[in-house]
Amino acid sequence: MSQLVIRELGRQVYDPAWHEKQDLTNERSDSTADEIWFTEHEGVFTLGLNSKPEHLLAPGDIPVIQIDRGGQVTYHGPGQLMIYPLIDLRRAGLSVRDLVTGLEQRVVALAADYGIQAASRSDAPGVYVEGVKLASVGLRIRRGSSFHGMALNVDVDLEPFSRINPCGFKGLELTDLARLGADNDLATVRDKLLPHLLRHLRLDHALSSASLAGVPTSLQRPVYTLPPNCAASAASRSNGTTENRPAAQPAKNSGR
C-alpha cells in the first residue's frame, strides 16, 4: 500500500500552486505517494472549463484566471480552506463520484460536529446550510488521478462573490463557518476535517515524513503531521517511497 503525504502550504498565490498540482499529476508513477494539500489563496476568480463570460459580472481589481477544472466561475481568497486531494483513484479503489461525494459528506460531518445541519444537493454540487453555500467542489481527473478539490469557507470576505454568479448560479448566497457560529481558524478546522477525510476516502494508511522534493521554493512549507487523534494507525504503517514521474496523458473533469 502506498504512502500518504499531508502538506500544509500556508497562504499561496493561486498560479504556482495550480501548476505544481499539474506537474505532480503529469509526472506521477504507480509508486508515487498520494497527497492531500491544505492551503488558502490570495484573492482570485477562477474560470472552469465550462465557464460562461456572463457569470463574471464585475471582477474589478481581483485577478481572473482560466484554469483546467470543471465547472463555472468561483472565488478563492483568505479565510477559505482549500483541500486538494492528489489521489490515484484506481489504486485507492475510488470512482470520481466516490471522491466528490466523499469531499461533500466529510464537510457535512464536520458541520455536524459544530451542531450545524448541512447537506449536499444533486442539482448544484457542494455543501449547503439552509440553501446557502458553505463549500464548493471542482475536480480534474488525469491519468486516473485527481487534482483541484474543495473550497471550504471558514472566515471569508464574502463581498467578492457578489461580483460573480457563483458556480454559474445567479443570486446564489454563500456563508462560512464563522458566520454559522463555528471556528474561524483555518488550522483548527483543518485538524477537525482531516480525520473525516481519511476515514471516508479510505486513505488512513501510511503517512510520509519525506522531504518536500519537487515542490517549488515558493510553495515549501513543513510536511504537516497528523494530530494524535486523527489516525494513529496511519503513522504506525508509514513507509518511504520515491517519486518517478512519466509524461502526461489526456484528462477529464468534474465541475462544481
VOPAGU-2260 file (C-alpha; in pm, 1 decimal, decimal comma):
REM VOPAGU-2260
SITE   aa  ch    i         X         Y         Z
SITE  MET   A    0       0,0       0,0       0,0
SITE  SER   A    1     132,5     344,0     -92,2
SITE  GLN   A    2     220,0     619,2     147,8
SITE  LEU   A    3      17,1     932,9     206,4
SITE  VAL   A    4     170,6    1279,2     230,3
SITE  ILE   A    5     -17,4    1561,9     401,4
SITE  ARG   A    6     106,6    1909,6     313,6
SITE  GLU   A    7      24,9    2234,5     491,0
SITE  LEU   A    8     120,7    2506,0     242,8
SITE  GLY   A    9       3,4    2819,4     420,6
SITE  ARG   A   10    -124,4    3105,4     202,9
SITE  GLN   A   11     -30,3    3076,9    -163,6
SITE  VAL   A   12     -71,0    3276,1    -483,6
SITE  TYR   A   13    -300,1    3063,4    -698,4
SITE  ASP   A   14     -91,7    3016,5   -1015,5
SITE  PRO   A   15     220,4    2847,3    -871,1
SITE  ALA   A   16      14,2    2607,7    -658,7
SITE  TRP   A   17    -205,8    2517,4    -957,1
SITE  HIS   A   18      92,8    2444,3   -1180,7
SITE  GLU   A   19     259,1    2237,3    -910,1
SITE  LYS   A   20     -55,0    2021,3    -883,5
SITE  GLN   A   21     -46,5    1977,2   -1260,1
SITE  ASP   A   22     319,8    1879,1   -1254,1
SITE  LEU   A   23     274,8    1622,2    -979,8
SITE  THR   A   24     -21,9    1467,7   -1161,2
SITE  ASN   A   25     151,5    1466,1   -1500,7
SITE  GLU   A   26     469,3    1309,5   -1369,4
SITE  ARG   A   27     342,6    1060,1   -1113,4
SITE  SER   A   28     402,1     686,9   -1147,7
SITE  ASP   A   29     237,8     383,2    -990,0
SITE  SER   A   30     466,0     424,4    -689,2
SITE  THR   A   31     406,9     795,9    -635,8
SITE  ALA   A   32     256,9     877,5    -297,7
SITE  ASP   A   33     -94,2    1017,0    -276,3
SITE  GLU   A   34    -105,4    1365,0    -127,2
SITE  ILE   A   35    -358,1    1594,5      38,1
SITE  TRP   A   36    -272,9    1963,9      35,0
SITE  PHE   A   37    -422,4    2223,5     265,8
SITE  THR   A   38    -379,4    2587,3     171,2
SITE  GLU   A   39    -554,6    2920,2     124,6
SITE  HIS   A   40    -507,3    3162,1    -162,9
SITE  GLU   A   41    -467,9    3529,1    -226,3
SITE  GLY   A   42    -788,9    3666,2    -379,8
SITE  VAL   A   43    -860,6    3531,7    -728,9
SITE  PHE   A   44   -1151,5    3440,8    -955,0
SITE  THR   A   45   -1105,4    3110,1   -1136,4
SITE  LEU   A   46   -1294,0    3012,0   -1450,2
SITE  GLY   A   47   -1358,9    2642,4   -1508,1
SITE  LEU   A   48   -1359,1    2474,0   -1846,4
SITE  ASN   A   49   -1736,1    2516,8   -1877,4
SITE  SER   A   50   -1744,9    2878,4   -1759,7
SITE  LYS   A   51   -1955,4    3136,8   -1941,6
SITE  PRO   A   52   -1841,0    3501,0   -1955,9
SITE  GLU   A   53   -2179,6    3632,5   -1843,1
SITE  HIS   A   54   -2122,1    3480,9   -1497,5
SITE  LEU   A   55   -1822,3    3709,0   -1438,5
SITE  LEU   A   56   -2009,0    4029,1   -1351,6
SITE  ALA   A   57   -1761,5    4287,8   -1220,6
SITE  PRO   A   58   -1423,3    4142,4   -1116,2
SITE  GLY   A   59   -1271,1    4483,7   -1050,2
SITE  ASP   A   60    -915,5    4459,6    -916,8
SITE  ILE   A   61    -931,2    4085,8    -838,1
SITE  PRO   A   62    -729,9    3871,6   -1085,2
SITE  VAL   A   63    -918,4    3635,5   -1316,7
SITE  ILE   A   64    -758,1    3306,1   -1423,7
SITE  GLN   A   65    -882,0    3045,8   -1673,3
SITE  ILE   A   66    -799,9    2702,6   -1531,2
SITE  ASP   A   67    -848,5    2336,2   -1615,9
SITE  ARG   A   68   -1103,9    2214,2   -1362,2
SITE  GLY   A   69   -1465,8    2154,4   -1449,7
SITE  GLY   A   70   -1743,6    2394,9   -1365,2
SITE  GLN   A   71   -1806,5    2768,4   -1380,6
SITE  VAL   A   72   -1659,1    3071,9   -1203,7
SITE  THR   A   73   -1578,4    3088,4    -833,8
SITE  TYR   A   74   -1375,6    3297,1    -592,1
SITE  HIS   A   75   -1085,4    3191,6    -370,8
SITE  GLY   A   76    -938,0    3412,9    -103,1
SITE  PRO   A   77    -801,7    3442,4     250,4
SITE  GLY   A   78   -1004,7    3261,7     512,8
SITE  GLN   A   79   -1108,9    2986,2     272,8
SITE  LEU   A   80    -961,4    2642,2     338,1
SITE  MET   A   81    -857,8    2472,2      14,1
SITE  ILE   A   82    -840,2    2092,5      22,7
SITE  TYR   A   83    -654,5    1940,0    -270,1
SITE  PRO   A   84    -661,6    1556,6    -287,9
SITE  LEU   A   85    -395,5    1440,7    -534,3
SITE  ILE   A   86    -506,9    1079,9    -535,7
SITE  ASP   A   87    -450,2     782,4    -766,5
SITE  LEU   A   88    -818,9     687,7    -780,5
SITE  ARG   A   89    -763,1     349,7    -939,6
SITE  ARG   A   90    -513,6     249,1    -674,3
SITE  ALA   A   91    -739,7     379,7    -398,8
SITE  GLY   A   92   -1043,3     196,8    -542,3
SITE  LEU   A   93   -1238,9     521,4    -574,3
SITE  SER   A   94   -1458,9     646,5    -855,9
SITE  VAL   A   95   -1486,8    1014,9    -939,3
SITE  ARG   A   96   -1832,8    1011,1    -779,5
SITE  ASP   A   97   -1685,2     849,1    -465,9
SITE  LEU   A   98   -1435,4    1133,6    -438,0
SITE  VAL   A   99   -1689,3    1411,6    -497,4
SITE  THR   A  100   -1938,9    1256,5    -256,2
SITE  GLY   A  101   -1664,1    1189,3      -3,6
SITE  LEU   A  102   -1549,9    1550,8      -3,8
SITE  GLU   A  103   -1905,5    1678,0      29,9
SITE  GLN   A  104   -2009,3    1435,9     301,7
SITE  ARG   A  105   -1699,2    1495,1     510,2
SITE  VAL   A  106   -1782,3    1866,0     524,2
SITE  VAL   A  107   -2138,9    1768,8     617,5
SITE  ALA   A  108   -1991,2    1557,9     900,1
SITE  LEU   A  109   -1762,7    1843,2    1006,8
SITE  ALA   A  110   -2058,0    2081,8    1018,7
SITE  ALA   A  111   -2247,3    1829,9    1232,2
SITE  ASP   A  112   -1955,9    1832,6    1479,6
SITE  TYR   A  113   -2038,0    2201,8    1528,1
SITE  GLY   A  114   -2410,8    2137,9    1559,3
SITE  ILE   A  115   -2476,2    2271,8    1207,1
SITE  GLN   A  116   -2712,6    2082,6     975,6
SITE  ALA   A  117   -2559,1    2085,9     627,3
SITE  ALA   A  118   -2635,2    1885,0     314,4
SITE  SER   A  119   -2525,9    1828,5     -43,5
SITE  ARG   A  120   -2753,4    1882,7    -343,9
SITE  SER   A  121   -2783,4    1675,5    -660,3
SITE  ASP   A  122   -2873,5    1977,4    -873,7
SITE  ALA   A  123   -2591,9    2203,9    -752,9
SITE  PRO   A  124   -2293,9    2012,5    -610,3
SITE  GLY   A  125   -2127,6    2141,4    -298,0
SITE  VAL   A  126   -2236,5    2172,0      65,1
SITE  TYR   A  127   -2524,0    2394,7     178,5
SITE  VAL   A  128   -2681,6    2514,7     501,6
SITE  GLU   A  129   -3049,1    2600,9     450,2
SITE  GLY   A  130   -2980,2    2660,9      82,0
SITE  VAL   A  131   -2678,1    2885,2     140,8
SITE  LYS   A  132   -2347,7    2753,1       7,3
SITE  LEU   A  133   -2072,3    2666,8     252,4
SITE  ALA   A  134   -1830,9    2469,2      30,5
SITE  SER   A  135   -1766,4    2410,6    -339,3
SITE  VAL   A  136   -1611,7    2118,8    -528,3
SITE  GLY   A  137   -1426,3    2128,7    -859,3
SITE  LEU   A  138   -1205,3    1845,2    -984,4
SITE  ARG   A  139    -990,0    1739,9   -1274,1
SITE  ILE   A  140    -902,3    1375,2   -1338,6
SITE  ARG   A  141    -590,8    1298,3   -1542,1
SITE  ARG   A  142    -426,8     960,5   -1590,4
SITE  GLY   A  143    -665,4     816,2   -1331,4
SITE  SER   A  144    -558,1    1068,4   -1066,8
SITE  SER   A  145    -732,6    1370,5    -917,1
SITE  PHE   A  146    -627,8    1728,8    -867,4
SITE  HIS   A  147    -803,5    2052,9    -777,5
SITE  GLY   A  148   -1053,6    1980,1    -497,9
SITE  MET   A  149   -1273,7    2157,8    -244,1
SITE  ALA   A  150   -1305,9    2513,7    -113,5
SITE  LEU   A  151   -1449,2    2538,4     239,2
SITE  ASN   A  152   -1545,2    2886,3     359,3
SITE  VAL   A  153   -1412,8    2929,6     712,1
SITE  ASP   A  154   -1389,2    3305,6     772,0
SITE  VAL   A  155   -1405,8    3475,4     432,1
SITE  ASP   A  156   -1481,2    3820,7     297,2
SITE  LEU   A  157   -1794,7    3727,5     100,8
SITE  GLU   A  158   -1814,6    4054,0     -95,7
SITE  PRO   A  159   -1620,0    3920,4    -397,5
SITE  PHE   A  160   -1889,4    3656,5    -452,1
SITE  SER   A  161   -2129,2    3942,7    -533,5
SITE  ARG   A  162   -1912,1    4019,5    -837,1
SITE  ILE   A  163   -1992,6    3684,4    -999,2
SITE  ASN   A  164   -2271,3    3432,1   -1036,3
SITE  PRO   A  165   -2106,3    3175,8    -806,1
SITE  CYS   A  166   -2067,0    2840,4    -980,6
SITE  GLY   A  167   -2296,0    2974,6   -1253,5
SITE  PHE   A  168   -2599,5    3034,5   -1027,4
SITE  LYS   A  169   -2742,6    3385,8   -1028,8
SITE  GLY   A  170   -2817,7    3513,5    -678,3
SITE  LEU   A  171   -2659,7    3217,3    -500,4
SITE  GLU   A  172   -2583,3    3312,7    -140,3
SITE  LEU   A  173   -2271,4    3197,8      41,8
SITE  THR   A  174   -2176,3    3166,0     406,2
SITE  ASP   A  175   -1884,8    3045,9     616,3
SITE  LEU   A  176   -1825,4    2858,1     938,7
SITE  ALA   A  177   -1757,3    3174,4    1137,4
SITE  ARG   A  178   -2095,2    3322,9    1042,9
SITE  LEU   A  179   -2257,6    2996,1    1143,1
SITE  GLY   A  180   -2106,5    3017,5    1489,7
SITE  ALA   A  181   -1828,6    2761,4    1439,2
SITE  ASP   A  182   -1448,9    2801,2    1435,3
SITE  ASN   A  183   -1289,6    3084,7    1240,5
SITE  ASP   A  184    -934,6    2944,9    1246,0
SITE  LEU   A  185    -819,6    2750,9     939,2
SITE  ALA   A  186    -574,1    2529,0    1126,9
SITE  THR   A  187    -840,9    2424,6    1377,2
SITE  VAL   A  188   -1088,2    2343,9    1100,1
SITE  ARG   A  189    -820,2    2154,3     908,0
SITE  ASP   A  190    -741,1    1939,4    1211,0
SITE  LYS   A  191   -1109,4    1858,0    1261,1
SITE  LEU   A  192   -1171,7    1783,5     892,4
SITE  LEU   A  193    -869,3    1565,7     823,0
SITE  PRO   A  194    -976,0    1251,4    1014,2
SITE  HIS   A  195   -1314,6    1262,5     841,4
SITE  LEU   A  196   -1139,3    1274,3     503,5
SITE  LEU   A  197    -900,3     992,2     579,9
SITE  ARG   A  198   -1172,4     757,1     701,4
SITE  HIS   A  199   -1423,9     819,1     426,2
SITE  LEU   A  200   -1178,3     827,4     135,6
SITE  ARG   A  201   -1002,5     508,5     251,1
SITE  LEU   A  202    -676,8     698,9     285,2
SITE  ASP   A  203    -599,3     633,0     652,1
SITE  HIS   A  204    -288,9     437,8     562,1
SITE  ALA   A  205      78,4     535,4     559,5
SITE  LEU   A  206     183,7     890,6     640,1
SITE  SER   A  207     513,3    1002,8     487,0
SITE  SER   A  208     772,6    1211,1     665,0
SITE  ALA   A  209     955,7    1266,9     334,9
SITE  SER   A  210    1111,5    1598,4     235,8
SITE  LEU   A  211     947,3    1848,9       3,6
SITE  ALA   A  212    1140,0    1732,9    -302,9
SITE  GLY   A  213     983,0    1861,1    -622,7
SITE  VAL   A  214     786,9    2143,9    -455,7
SITE  PRO   A  215     899,0    2490,2    -572,8
SITE  THR   A  216    1058,4    2717,9    -314,3
SITE  SER   A  217     751,5    2943,7    -328,6
SITE  LEU   A  218     535,2    2656,3    -203,9
SITE  GLN   A  219     762,1    2493,6      50,0
SITE  ARG   A  220     624,2    2450,9     399,2
SITE  PRO   A  221     685,6    2173,2     654,0
SITE  VAL   A  222     504,9    1848,2     585,8
SITE  TYR   A  223     207,0    1851,6     819,6
SITE  THR   A  224     198,9    1581,1    1089,2
SITE  LEU   A  225    -136,0    1424,8    1170,1
SITE  PRO   A  226    -275,8    1528,8    1509,3
SITE  PRO   A  227    -268,5    1235,3    1755,7
SITE  ASN   A  228    -646,1    1193,1    1749,1
SITE  CYS   A  229    -667,2    1172,3    1369,2
SITE  ALA   A  230    -532,9     834,5    1265,6
SITE  ALA   A  231    -278,4     672,1    1490,9
SITE  SER   A  232    -275,9     367,3    1265,6
SITE  ALA   A  233    -160,3     584,5     975,0
SITE  ALA   A  234     171,0     670,1    1136,5
SITE  SER   A  235     228,3     311,5    1252,0
SITE  ARG   A  236     212,3     190,3     892,0
SITE  SER   A  237     430,1     468,4     749,6
SITE  ASN   A  238     681,1     378,9     480,0
SITE  GLY   A  239     903,2     562,6     234,3
SITE  THR   A  240     893,6     573,5    -143,2
SITE  THR   A  241    1045,2     796,2    -407,8
SITE  GLU   A  242     863,3     951,7    -699,2
SITE  ASN   A  243     928,1     880,0   -1067,7
SITE  ARG   A  244     705,4    1087,0   -1292,5
SITE  PRO   A  245     613,2     981,8   -1651,6
SITE  ALA   A  246     467,1    1200,1   -1928,3
SITE  ALA   A  247     116,3    1345,5   -1921,2
SITE  GLN   A  248    -192,3    1183,5   -2073,9
SITE  PRO   A  249    -541,2    1317,8   -2155,1
SITE  ALA   A  250    -772,9    1417,0   -1873,0
SITE  LYS   A  251   -1137,6    1452,8   -1786,3
SITE  ASN   A  252   -1301,4    1685,2   -1541,7
SITE  SER   A  253   -1577,8    1709,3   -1289,3
SITE  GLY   A  254   -1710,9    2059,9   -1243,7
SITE  ARG   A  255   -1873,1    2204,0    -939,5
